[in-house]
Amino acid sequence: WRDDAFLMQMAASELGPAMYQELNPDWDPYSDAAPKSVGCGVQQQVHASVAYCSIELPKGDNGISTIDAALNGLYRVWSNSEDELTRKFQQYIFDYGKFQAMAYTFQQVDLVASLFSERVTQSAMFAYYTGDLRYYSRSFQQINQVSMDQVQKFAQKYLTRTRATALVMQPYEDGDIVLDSSNSTYR
């Protein structure tokens, strides 16, 4: 429970639309559905937190041009451009990221009710690490305190091409995966 946990979460959530806009310039975030082929998140740690994105490649794409185009979208998160369209896009994806953070927190409260649930685990861990029993109210307070300028400064420092690493994973060909136990050692 870092003080900048929600800042990191919102910066990572802005990566998906920013990269998707670069990959599909005709996509209109105001009228088109949210992209399902690009997803981003953050793995938060005390040290060495990682923002990650997954992009589903079209058939036959080796990934090189897609990775390059997606990384071109990083500027959409951190640019301080005076361009009205860029600022409008940034504000939209920032507001969307804030909404996602709040929705996720609400979902934790609403979906579970048992003693061994995620809700109790989150609250207990927050209390243990911070000494504060108000996990949900503190979460919403922290979410509301994050500003678009903070996200931009964070992204300018950490979400850059020079810090990016790409990995292309190729699926197995049909027939290469054994779906039963016919080749297991214990049969």
PyMOL commands that set and color helices and strands:
alter all, ss='L'
color gray80, all
select helices_A, chain A and resi 5-23+64-72+75-78+84-111+118-130+135-145+148-158+161-163
alter helices_A, ss='H'
color red, helices_A
select strands_A, chain A and resi 38-43+50-55
alter strands_A, ss='S'
color yellow, strands_A
deselect
rebuild
show_as cartoon
